[in-house]
Amino acid sequence: MEIRELPSEELQTRLDEVKEELFNLRFQHATGQLENYSRLGQLRKDVARLRSIQRERELGIGSEPQPEEVERSRRRREREKEEDDADAPRRRRGLRRGRAEEAEAGETGELEATEASEESAEEVEEEQ
């Protein structure tokens, strides 16, 4: 999501959340429980980005999006997410690898092609 598309209230909410997460990670770091040190740097940069956008809006350099623009971008993101979900292959749970591949191949007609390529590979091995 584009940060600049957020209204000021949501921008402030996001900043508060990031600051809280940064505090928690600093606490974990101090106690030796932190596993992902790179996340500290990411969060510091996120805080800087959010503060920069807020300051731009205060100075009049950047403008707050109109409610129509916010709604339009929200609908666009939802539509893109639905398209991505539709394009992503569906996974079957509870099936072992071989069965899932056979089931998927059988649905799409790829099983015959796979068997044919295996037979041709066996013929090549026999010839050698």
C-alpha positions as CSV (number, residue, x, y, z in Angstrom):
1,M,0.0,0.0,0.0
2,E,1.2,3.5,-0.8
3,I,1.8,5.5,2.4
4,R,1.1,8.8,0.7
5,E,-2.4,7.6,-0.1
6,L,-3.3,7.4,3.6
7,P,-5.3,10.1,5.3
8,S,-3.5,12.0,8.2
9,E,-5.4,10.1,11.0
10,E,-4.5,6.7,9.6
11,L,-0.9,8.0,9.0
12,Q,-0.7,8.9,12.7
13,T,-2.2,5.5,13.7
14,R,0.4,3.7,11.6
15,L,3.2,5.8,13.1
16,D,2.0,4.9,16.6
17,E,2.0,1.2,15.7
18,V,5.4,1.3,14.2
19,K,6.8,3.1,17.2
20,E,5.3,0.6,19.5
21,E,6.8,-2.3,17.6
22,L,10.1,-0.6,17.5
23,F,10.0,-0.2,21.3
24,N,9.2,-3.9,21.7
25,L,12.1,-4.9,19.4
26,R,14.5,-2.6,21.3
27,F,13.4,-4.3,24.5
28,Q,14.0,-7.7,23.0
29,H,17.4,-6.6,21.8
30,A,18.4,-5.4,25.3
31,T,17.3,-8.7,26.9
32,G,19.0,-10.8,24.2
33,Q,15.8,-12.3,22.8
34,L,15.8,-10.5,19.4
35,E,16.2,-12.9,16.4
36,N,15.8,-10.6,13.5
37,Y,18.1,-7.6,13.9
38,S,17.4,-6.2,10.4
39,R,13.8,-5.5,11.5
40,L,15.1,-2.7,13.7
41,G,16.5,-0.8,10.8
42,Q,13.4,-1.4,8.7
43,L,11.2,0.1,11.5
44,R,13.5,3.1,12.0
45,K,13.2,3.8,8.3
46,D,9.4,3.4,8.4
47,V,9.2,5.9,11.3
48,A,11.3,8.4,9.2
49,R,9.1,7.9,6.1
50,L,5.9,8.5,8.1
51,R,7.3,11.6,9.9
52,S,8.5,13.0,6.6
53,I,5.1,12.7,5.0
54,Q,3.5,14.3,8.0
55,R,6.0,17.2,7.9
56,E,5.4,17.6,4.2
57,R,1.7,18.0,4.8
58,E,2.3,20.5,7.6
59,L,4.5,22.6,5.3
60,G,2.1,22.3,2.4
61,I,4.6,20.5,0.2
62,G,2.6,17.3,0.2
63,S,-1.2,17.2,0.1
64,E,-3.6,14.9,1.9
65,P,-5.6,12.8,-0.4
66,Q,-9.2,13.6,-0.9
67,P,-11.7,11.0,0.5
68,E,-12.7,10.1,-3.1
69,E,-9.0,9.3,-3.9
70,V,-8.7,7.2,-0.7
71,E,-11.8,5.2,-1.6
72,R,-10.7,4.8,-5.2
73,S,-7.2,3.5,-4.2
74,R,-8.8,1.2,-1.6
75,R,-11.1,-0.4,-4.3
76,R,-8.1,-0.7,-6.7
77,R,-6.0,-2.5,-4.0
78,E,-8.9,-4.9,-3.3
79,R,-9.4,-5.6,-7.0
80,E,-5.7,-6.3,-7.4
81,K,-5.7,-8.6,-4.4
82,E,-8.6,-10.5,-5.8
83,E,-6.9,-10.9,-9.1
84,D,-3.7,-12.1,-7.4
85,D,-5.7,-14.6,-5.3
86,A,-7.4,-15.9,-8.5
87,D,-4.0,-16.3,-10.3
88,A,-2.3,-18.1,-7.4
89,P,-2.4,-21.9,-7.6
90,R,-4.6,-23.5,-5.0
91,R,-2.8,-25.8,-2.6
92,R,-4.3,-29.0,-1.3
93,R,-3.8,-29.7,2.3
94,G,-3.4,-33.2,3.8
95,L,-2.2,-34.8,0.6
96,R,1.2,-36.1,0.1
97,R,3.3,-34.7,-2.6
98,G,2.8,-37.5,-5.1
99,R,-0.9,-37.7,-4.7
100,A,-1.4,-33.9,-5.0
101,E,0.7,-33.8,-8.1
102,E,-1.2,-36.7,-9.6
103,A,-4.5,-35.1,-8.8
104,E,-3.5,-31.7,-10.2
105,A,-2.0,-33.3,-13.3
106,G,-5.1,-35.4,-13.8
107,E,-7.3,-32.3,-13.6
108,T,-5.3,-30.5,-16.2
109,G,-4.5,-33.4,-18.5
110,E,-0.8,-33.2,-17.7
111,L,-0.6,-36.7,-16.4
112,E,-0.5,-38.2,-19.9
113,A,2.3,-35.8,-20.9
114,T,4.3,-36.8,-17.8
115,E,3.9,-40.5,-18.5
116,A,4.9,-40.0,-22.1
117,S,8.0,-38.1,-21.2
118,E,8.9,-40.8,-18.6
119,E,8.5,-43.5,-21.2
120,S,10.6,-41.7,-23.7
121,A,13.3,-41.2,-21.0
122,E,13.3,-45.0,-20.3
123,E,13.6,-45.7,-24.1
124,V,16.7,-43.5,-24.3
125,E,18.3,-45.2,-21.3
126,E,17.6,-48.6,-22.9
127,E,19.3,-47.5,-26.2
128,Q,22.4,-46.5,-24.4
